[in-house]
Amino acid sequence: MESLWERHQLPLYLGAALLGAGLGFGLPGLAPWGEGFLWPALAVLLFFTFLQVPFRILRQAFRDRTFFLAAVVGNFLLVPLLVYGLLPLLPQDPGLRLGVALVLLVPCTDWFLAFSYLGRGDMARALVLTPLNLLLQLALLPLYLLLFFGEALSAYHPDPATLVGAGLVVLLPLFLAFWVQGRPWGKALASRTAYWPVPLLTLVVFLVALGHAGLLPGLWGHLLLLFGVFLLYLAWALGLSLFLARIFRLPAKAGRTLAFSLGTRNSFLVLPLSLAVPEADLAPLVIVFQSLMELLGMVFFVRLVPRLL
């Protein structure tokens, strides 16, 4: 049975995004607070999301090779082809195109889990898929960039510190939730906090908007076009997930998890990486805008995906 928080997810997330963006524009001195508290808030969100997952069923999820094949085909074959098809819609600005490619090529490994939970996906499969997605994207992202942009980016290397931080924000909450579930009081805590992911994700949405909205004026001339490209991506990602769920005959919950995996992108990982790429001044701004667009898109995914699957 839905809680009051879950019934009002859409206005909560929209309100948080608008409030954070308004404060970010009006009081730019607050932006460092949004950036500073974002990763801890995300870690807390993931902990209470993981706490709702019965880890004893993970072994069964590992056996679902069909789901993982569908996820790999979707995320690392069909999505890159889709991104390659979207790039010609953009101006020739290298930073603009690089930002779009960076943020759309790699699947999310953090709030994908929270949205899968809120969208009634299969959390066991989502948990097992997360490290697979992370490892494959680290291996394949440089290859994708080289294929899309040529030798100009052949020297691109991810920042190890960034990768470690992205891994810890997922792994530490995961291990802590696993430990808590083994305590005598773990089940009671999980039951009492079952609705907590919704207000916590509301806080994360607010912090993302607060910390990064001040960067968006640099994109004014491209916002409408980027809005269309990212909206088109979300629509195609949803269509691809429905297609793959039918082709691979996935159960409803597995299909929902696939939809959130294809729909969410790893902006937290690639945003710091984009700063190290030469001649890509617009790339970080593009990634910030995509993360805000994605948050709003996932609000609708949470309502729409369970009805379609």
N, C-alpha and C positions, 0 to 999 in steps of 0.2 A: 504494500500500500504506500502510495506516494506521501511524503511529508509535505508540510507547508512550504519548506524551502525548495523542494524539488518541483512543486507545482508552479512556482514563480521564478524559475531559472531565467527565462528570457528577459523579463524586465530587470532582474538583478544584474545580469551581465551587461546589458545595454546601459543601464544606469551607471554601473561602475566604470565602464569605458568612457562614457561621456563626462562623468565627474573627473576622472583622472586626466583626460585630455584637456578639459577646461582649466584645471589647476596647473597642468604642465605648460599651457600657453600663457596663462595669466600670471603665474608665479614661477618663472623658470628656475628660481633658486631651490625649488622643491625637487627638481629632477634627480639630483644625486640621492635623495632619500628613496625615491622609487627604484632606482637602480640598485642601491645598497641592500634594500630589504627584499628584492625580488627573489633571489636564489634561496635564502632561508625560508621564505613563504612557500616557494615551490616545493622545497624538501618536506615541509610540514604537510602540505597538501598531499604529496605522494605517500607519506607515512600513513595517513588516515585512509587513503585510497587502498593501499596494500593491506591495511588491517581488515578490510572487508573481504579479502580473498582467502578462501580455504586452501591453504598450501598443499593439503594432502591430495588434491586433485591435479596437481601439476604434472605428476607422472603420466596421467592419462593424456594430458594435453601434448606432452612430448611425442606421443605416438601418432598424432594427427599430421601425417606427412602431406596430406592433400591440402590442408589449410596453409601450411608453411610454403608449399610450392606455389599456391595461388598468391600469397603475400609477396614472395620473391619475384615472381613474374610481374605482378602489378607494380611494385615499388621500384624495381631495378631494370625492367625492360620496357613496360608500357608507359610508365610515367616519364622516363627520360625521352622516349619518342614523342610524347605529348609536349614536353617542355621544348624540344627541338622544333616542333611545329608552331609553338607560340612565339618564339623569339623573333621571327620575321615580322610580327605585328608591331614590334617596338622600333623606335628610332635607332640610328646607328651608334648612339652614345655607348661606349664600351662599359662604363660604370653601370648604366641602366640595365643593359643586357646581362652583365655579369651578376648583378644583384638578383635579378629574376631567376637566373639559372642556379645560382648558389642556393637560394632559399627553397626552390621548388624541387630540386633534384634529390634531396635527402629527407627520408621519413623521420618524423618526430620520435624521440625516445623518452619524453617526460610527460607533458600533459596529454599526450595520446592516451596514456593509461587512465588519467582522470576522466577524459571525455568518453572513453570506452565504458568505464563504469557507469557514468551518468546516462549514457545512451543504451544501457542494458546489453552491452556486449559480453563476450566471454573473457573474463579477466585472467583466467589461467592461461589461455592461449596468448593473450596480450603480453603477459609477463614473460613467457617463453620467447615470444617474437622480438621483444625489445633488445636483448643483447645481440641477436642475429642481425637485426636492422643496423645496430650501431657498428658492428664489425664490418658488414658489407659496405656501408656508406663510407667508412674511413678508407677502405681499400679502393672503392670505385669512384669516389668523387674526383680525385685528381685525373683519372682516366676520362671521365665525362668532360671535365673542363678542357682537357687537352684536345679531345675530339671536337668540342664545340667552338673553342677559341684559338686553337693552334698552338704553335710553339711559344707564343708570347707568355703563356702561363705554365710552361714546362717546369719552371723552377718553383712552382707553388708547393708548399709543405705546410700541413696543419701545425698549429702551435701546441706542443705537448701539454703545457699547463692548462690550456683551454679544454683539451680533451679529458684530462684528469678531472678537472672541475665538473664537466658535464657527466662523467661517469659516476663521480661520488654523489652528486645530487640525486641520482637514481638508486645507487647501490646501498648507501647508508640507510635511507628510509626502508628499503626492502629488507635488509638484514635485521633492523630494529623491529619491524612489524613481525617478522618470522619469530624473533625471540619473544616478543610480547604474546603472540598466540600460544606459545608453549607454557606460559605462566597460568596459574589457577584462575587469576582474575582477567586473563586476556579476552575470553569470550564475552564477559560482561562489558568490558571496555569497548569492544568492537560493536556490540549491540547499542550501547548508549551514544556512540559517535557515528552511527551509520549515515546520518544526514550531513555531517561536517564537511565532506568534500565540496558541497555546493557553496556555503559561505566562504570557504577557503579559496575556491577557484574564483569567486567574486573578488576577493582581496587580490589575487594574482592578476586578474584582468585590470583592476584599478592601478596596481603598481606598474604594469607594463605601459599603460597609457600615460601615467604620471611621469615615468622615467624617460619616455622616448617621444612623446607628442611634440615636444619643442623642436625636434629635428625635422618635422614634416614640412615647414615652409620652404625648405630647399627643393621640394618636389612639386611646388604648386603647378608648374607648367606641364607636368606629366601625370598628375593625380588621376584625372579622368581616364586616361588610357590604361594606367596601371590598375585602376579599379576594375575596368572591363576585363583585363587579362587575368587578374586573380579570381574574379567572379567566374570567368569561363573555366579556369582550372578547377575550381571547386565543383562546378556542374559536371565537368568531364570526369573528375575523380569519383563522384557519386555514381555516374553512369558506368564507369569501369568496374567499380566494386559490385554493382548489381550484375553486370555481365559475367565477371569472374565467379561470383557466388553461384550463378546458374550453371556455368560451364563446369565448375568443379563440384557442383552439387553440395555446397556447404550448408550445414545447419544454420538456422536463423541467427543464433548468437555469434557464430563464427563469421558469418557474412557481415554482421554489424561491426565486429572488431576490424575486419578488413576495410570497411568503409572509413572508419576513423583513422586507420593506418595510412590509407591513401590520401585522406583529406588533410591530415595534420603534417606540417613540415618542420624541420629542425632549425628554426630561426635562432634559438639560443646558442646553438653550436656554431653556426656560420656567421653570425653577426660579428664576433671578435675576429674571426678569420678574414672577413672582408676588409678589415682595416689594414691588413698587411699586404693587400694586393695593389701593385702600382697602377696608377691611372684609373682608379675605381672610386672616385670621390662620391658618386651617387649611390654606390652599391649598399653602404650601410643604411642610407635613408630608405631605399627600396625594401630592404629586409625588415626594417621597423614597420613600414606601412603594411607589408604583407602579414606580419604578426598580428596587427590590429584587425586587418580584414579577416584573417583566419579565425580569430576569437569570435567575431560576430558571425562568421559562417558556421562555426561549430555550435553556436547557440541554436541555429536552425537545424543542424545535423542531429542534435540531441533529440529534437522533437520529430524530425522527419524520418530518420533512419529506422527506428523501431517500427514505424508504420509500413515502410517499404519492404523491410525484411522481418 
